[in-house]
Every structure is written in C-alpha cells, then in structure tokens.
Amino acid sequence: MTYWRSVLFVLLGACSYGVLSLFMKHAFALGFTPYEMSGSQLIFGGLIMIIAALFFSRERFRLKYLLILAPVSVMMASTSILYHQAVSRLSASLAIVLLFQFTWIGVLLESLVERKWPTAKKWVSLFMLGGGTVLASGLGEGGLQGVSITGLVCGLLSGATFALVIFFSGRILPGLNPYLRSAITISLAAVMLSIVYPPTFLFNGRLMDGLLPLGLLVAVFGSVIPIFCLAAGVPRIGNGLATILSAVELPTVVLLSSLVLQEKVTFSQWGGVLMILAAICVPQIKWRRLLAPSRVLEKKGM
C-alpha cells in the first residue's frame, strides 16, 4: 500500500468514528443503554469482519494471533464502553473533546517508546489541534458547569485507550492481512466485553425494539470501518502521524451536527474546524522543498 493511500485510510477511519456519536446520541434518546450499544458495536462488528475475512483474506487464522492481538482488543473494548458512558453523561461536544486527548497521548507514547523527541512540525500541529478542539467543540463558550465527574473520567480514559488502539495497531503484527486482523481484534474485544457485561439484549427482545438497525450502524461506523482502516494504514505511516490525522474526527462531528441535526454552529466553531484541518496538514508539508525556491531567489538576488 502506498503512503498516500495509507493516509487516506486513516482519515477515512477517523471520519467514520466521528459519525458514530450521532447514532449513539439517537440510540440513547430512544432509551438504549451504553452497554447495549457497546455490545452491539463489537458483536455485530466482529461478525461482519469475520464474513469479510472469509472472502477477502488469503492468510490462515492461527490460535497464536488471539494471544498476540489481545492488547489491541482489550483497549478496543475499553474505548467502546468508556466513550459510550461519556456520551451518555455529557454533551457530545465535551465527550469528543475528552476523547481527543488521544492526540497528545499518542505522540507522547511514540516519543517514549522510540526515545525520540517529537519534531517541530508535530509540536506545532498539536498546539493547533488543542486550540482548534476547544473552539470547534464550543467548550470555550459553555464551560464546565454541572459536568458529571463520572462522565469526565470516562471521557479522559477513552482518550487514553484510543491512543493505545492506534499505538498497538502500528506495532503488533503490522504485516497481518487487515481483514483477518480486524476480524480477530473486534471479535476478541466482543468476547471480552461480553464476559464483563453479558449481551442479554440478544435474547430479551431489545433487538426487535429498534436496537438491531442502530446496532448495525454503530458496528459499521464504530468498529468495521475505523478498525480496518487503522489496521491497513497505521503500519505504513507510523503512530504519531496516524494520531494527528485521526483528529479529523472532530470536524466530522461538527459538520454532521450542522448538516444532519440542524444544530447551530457558531463562527468560532467553524474557525476551530479550519484550525484542526490546518493542523492535520502541517506534518504533511515538505517545508524544505516549499522554502527552497525562495532561497534560490535570495541567492540570485545577491
């Protein structure tokens, strides 16, 4: 897979994860619980990817993959339940801001493991992401009055676990077929979650009460697309850049809130969206090449 195709895969995965919050909010408004939505996301997502792997993966499944990929699945299951808990207790904008802490956590993880300080481009990008996140979420206008402490903690932890999902995606079995890898990690995460929170919704009639279509949508946009895209793209471009590119998730939420939910988006929020998009572009710019022509002109002028 080429470099730019990998970049597009990571961007697509992040945009898909941004769509997830819309379905979740709708599901919670209909009375479904975070546990039902988390279980649906992983169980249905695992089934979809198993079918896809049977058709598109030429690699054979091996039992050792379950043990090797277990850390990815643990973090995946943790992110799902923690983020769903945060969205159920907080506004969608604040929950997404807390999840967004994965940006600096991911870059920090990469720096600690590689024992290499982040480049100037990454620092600039992170600062721009921070400012853009506050503006785009509307957090600066609303503040933190009356915020649920439990929701706050769950949101922050979801950011940490999502950073680990991206981190492990680029380092554990990076050469494994992405269809097979996604099928294993999502299915294993579903089994882990089911042990802690038994999926009673499969048998108590909740599926026929409207959970089934929402569960399938949450599975596709919250597990299938983002996990497959991360598995395919992160090994090629690295954890740090993948973390920064994944920040496109928040602009996706703001755009969909405006276009689909008809929510009012302020001028400062649009400014935050533009700042985040600019921050994503910063690491991609070849500054030496960009500035080279001006240096040549300066020499000629001398």
C-alpha positions in Angstrom: 0.0 0.0 0.0 1.3 3.5 -0.9 2.0 6.2 1.6 -0.8 8.5 0.5 -3.3 5.7 0.3 -2.4 4.8 3.9 -3.0 8.5 4.8 -6.4 8.4 3.2 -7.3 5.1 5.0 -6.5 6.7 8.4 -8.5 9.8 7.5 -11.5 7.6 6.4 -11.3 5.7 9.7 -11.3 8.8 11.8 -14.2 10.3 9.8 -16.2 7.1 10.3 -15.6 7.2 14.1 -16.8 10.8 14.0 -20.2 9.6 12.6 -20.5 7.2 15.5 -21.6 9.8 18.1 -24.6 10.8 16.0 -26.0 7.3 16.1 -25.1 6.9 19.8 -27.0 10.1 20.8 -30.0 8.9 18.9 -29.9 5.5 20.5 -29.6 7.0 24.0 -32.6 9.2 23.3 -34.6 6.1 22.4 -33.7 4.6 25.7 -31.0 2.1 24.8 -28.1 1.8 27.3 -24.3 2.3 26.8 -23.8 -1.4 27.5 -26.3 -2.4 24.8 -24.7 0.0 22.3 -21.1 -1.1 23.2 -22.1 -4.8 22.9 -23.8 -4.2 19.6 -20.9 -2.3 18.2 -18.4 -5.1 18.9 -20.5 -8.2 18.4 -22.0 -7.1 15.1 -18.8 -5.6 14.0 -16.9 -8.8 14.7 -19.5 -10.9 12.7 -19.3 -8.5 9.7 -15.5 -8.7 9.7 -15.4 -12.5 10.1 -17.5 -12.7 6.9 -15.3 -10.2 5.1 -12.1 -12.1 6.2 -13.6 -15.4 4.8 -14.0 -13.8 1.4 -11.0 -11.4 1.2 -8.2 -12.7 3.4 -5.8 -15.3 2.0 -4.0 -15.7 5.3 -4.9 -18.6 7.5 -6.1 -18.0 11.1 -3.8 -19.2 13.8 -4.6 -19.5 17.5 -1.4 -17.6 18.5 -2.9 -14.5 16.9 -5.5 -14.4 19.7 -2.8 -14.0 22.3 -0.6 -11.6 20.3 -3.5 -9.3 19.4 -5.2 -9.4 22.9 -3.8 -6.0 24.0 -5.4 -4.4 20.9 -8.8 -6.0 21.8 -8.6 -5.0 25.4 -8.0 -1.4 24.5 -10.7 -1.5 21.8 -13.3 -2.9 24.3 -12.3 -0.3 26.9 -12.6 2.6 24.4 -16.1 1.5 23.3 -17.6 1.2 26.8 -15.8 4.3 28.2 -16.7 6.5 25.3 -20.3 5.3 25.3 -20.5 6.0 29.1 -19.1 9.5 28.5 -21.5 10.4 25.7 -24.5 9.2 27.8 -23.5 11.5 30.7 -22.0 14.5 28.8 -22.8 16.7 25.8 -21.5 15.2 22.6 -19.1 18.1 22.1 -17.5 17.7 25.6 -17.3 13.9 25.2 -15.5 14.3 21.9 -13.1 16.8 23.4 -12.1 14.4 26.1 -11.7 11.6 23.6 -9.5 14.0 21.6 -6.8 13.8 24.3 -5.6 10.8 22.4 -3.7 13.2 20.1 -1.0 14.3 22.6 -1.1 10.9 24.4 -0.4 9.1 21.2 2.5 11.4 20.3 3.9 11.1 23.8 3.7 7.3 23.6 5.6 7.2 20.4 8.2 9.5 21.8 8.7 7.4 24.9 9.0 4.1 23.0 11.3 5.4 20.3 13.2 7.7 22.8 12.9 10.5 20.3 11.6 14.0 21.0 8.6 15.0 18.7 9.6 17.1 15.7 8.8 20.8 15.5 6.1 20.1 12.9 4.4 17.7 15.4 4.5 20.2 18.2 3.0 22.9 16.0 0.3 20.5 14.9 -0.5 19.5 18.5 -0.8 23.1 19.7 -3.1 23.9 16.7 -5.1 20.8 17.4 -5.6 21.9 21.1 -6.8 25.3 20.2 -9.0 24.1 17.3 -10.5 21.4 19.6 -11.6 23.9 22.2 -13.1 26.3 19.6 -14.8 23.6 17.4 -16.4 21.9 20.4 -17.9 25.1 21.8 -16.3 24.3 25.1 -14.9 27.8 25.5 -18.4 29.2 25.4 -20.2 26.7 27.6 -17.5 26.0 30.2 -17.7 23.0 32.6 -20.6 24.0 34.9 -22.6 21.0 36.1 -20.4 18.4 34.4 -20.7 14.8 35.5 -17.4 13.7 37.2 -18.0 10.1 36.1 -18.5 11.2 32.5 -15.4 13.4 32.7 -13.3 10.5 33.9 -14.7 8.1 31.4 -14.1 10.6 28.6 -10.5 11.1 29.6 -9.9 7.3 29.9 -11.5 6.8 26.5 -8.9 9.1 25.0 -6.0 7.2 26.6 -7.3 3.8 25.5 -8.0 5.0 21.9 -4.4 6.3 21.8 -3.3 2.7 22.7 -5.5 1.2 20.0 -3.7 3.4 17.4 -0.3 2.6 19.0 -0.8 -1.1 19.1 -2.3 -1.1 15.5 1.0 0.1 14.2 3.3 -2.2 16.2 1.6 -5.6 16.8 1.6 -7.8 13.7 1.8 -4.9 11.3 2.1 -7.2 8.3 -1.0 -9.3 9.1 -3.8 -9.1 6.5 -6.1 -6.2 7.6 -9.3 -8.2 7.1 -8.1 -11.1 9.3 -6.5 -8.7 11.8 -9.7 -6.7 12.1 -11.9 -9.8 12.4 -9.7 -11.2 15.2 -9.4 -7.9 17.2 -13.0 -6.9 17.0 -14.4 -10.4 17.8 -12.0 -10.9 20.7 -13.0 -7.5 22.1 -16.6 -8.5 21.8 -15.9 -11.7 23.8 -14.0 -9.7 26.5 -16.9 -7.2 26.8 -19.5 -10.0 26.9 -17.7 -11.6 29.9 -18.0 -8.4 31.9 -21.4 -7.3 30.5 -23.4 -10.3 29.2 -25.2 -9.4 26.0 -28.7 -10.0 27.3 -30.1 -7.7 24.5 -29.6 -10.6 22.1 -32.3 -12.6 23.8 -34.7 -10.3 25.7 -36.4 -8.8 22.6 -34.5 -5.5 22.6 -33.2 -6.2 19.1 -36.7 -6.1 17.7 -37.5 -3.0 19.6 -35.2 -0.9 17.3 -31.8 -1.9 18.6 -30.9 -4.1 15.6 -30.6 -1.3 12.9 -28.9 1.1 15.2 -26.6 -1.7 16.4 -25.6 -2.5 12.8 -24.9 1.2 12.1 -22.8 1.6 15.2 -20.9 -1.6 14.3 -20.1 -0.4 10.8 -19.1 3.1 11.7 -17.6 2.5 15.1 -15.8 -0.8 14.5 -15.7 -2.2 11.0 -14.5 0.9 9.0 -12.2 2.6 11.6 -10.5 -0.6 12.8 -10.0 -1.9 9.3 -8.6 1.5 8.2 -6.3 1.7 11.1 -5.0 -1.9 10.6 -4.4 -1.0 6.9 -2.9 2.5 7.3 -1.1 2.9 10.6 1.8 0.4 9.9 2.7 2.3 6.8 2.7 5.9 8.2 3.5 5.4 11.9 1.7 6.0 15.1 2.5 9.7 15.6 1.2 10.9 12.2 -1.8 8.5 12.4 -2.7 10.0 15.8 -2.6 13.6 14.3 -4.6 12.5 11.2 -7.3 10.9 13.3 -8.1 14.4 14.6 -10.3 14.9 11.6 -12.9 13.1 13.7 -14.0 16.3 15.4 -14.6 18.4 12.2 -16.7 15.5 11.0 -18.9 15.7 14.1 -19.3 19.4 13.8 -20.1 19.2 10.1 -22.7 16.5 10.6 -24.2 18.2 13.6 -24.8 21.3 11.4 -25.9 19.5 8.2 -27.8 16.5 9.6 -29.0 17.5 13.0 -29.5 21.2 12.0 -27.7 22.3 15.2 -26.4 25.9 15.3 -22.6 26.0 14.7 -21.0 29.3 15.7 -18.4 31.3 13.8 -15.7 30.3 16.4 -16.6 26.6 16.0 -16.1 26.8 12.2 -12.8 28.6 12.9 -11.8 25.6 15.1 -12.7 23.2 12.4 -10.4 25.1 9.9 -7.7 25.2 12.5 -7.9 21.4 13.1 -7.8 20.8 9.3 -4.7 23.1 9.0 -3.1 21.2 11.9 -3.6 17.9 10.1 -1.9 19.3 7.0 1.2 20.7 8.9 3.0 17.3 9.2 2.4 16.6 5.5 4.0 19.8 4.2 7.6 19.4 3.0 8.8 22.7 4.4 12.3 22.4 3.0 11.0 21.9 -0.5 8.5 24.7 -0.1 11.1 27.2 1.1 13.8 26.1 -1.3 12.6 28.3 -4.3 12.7 31.4 -2.1 16.3 30.6 -1.0 17.3 30.2 -4.6 15.8 33.6 -5.4 17.7 35.1 -2.5 21.0 33.8 -3.8 20.3 35.1 -7.3 19.4 38.5 -5.9 22.8 38.6 -4.1 
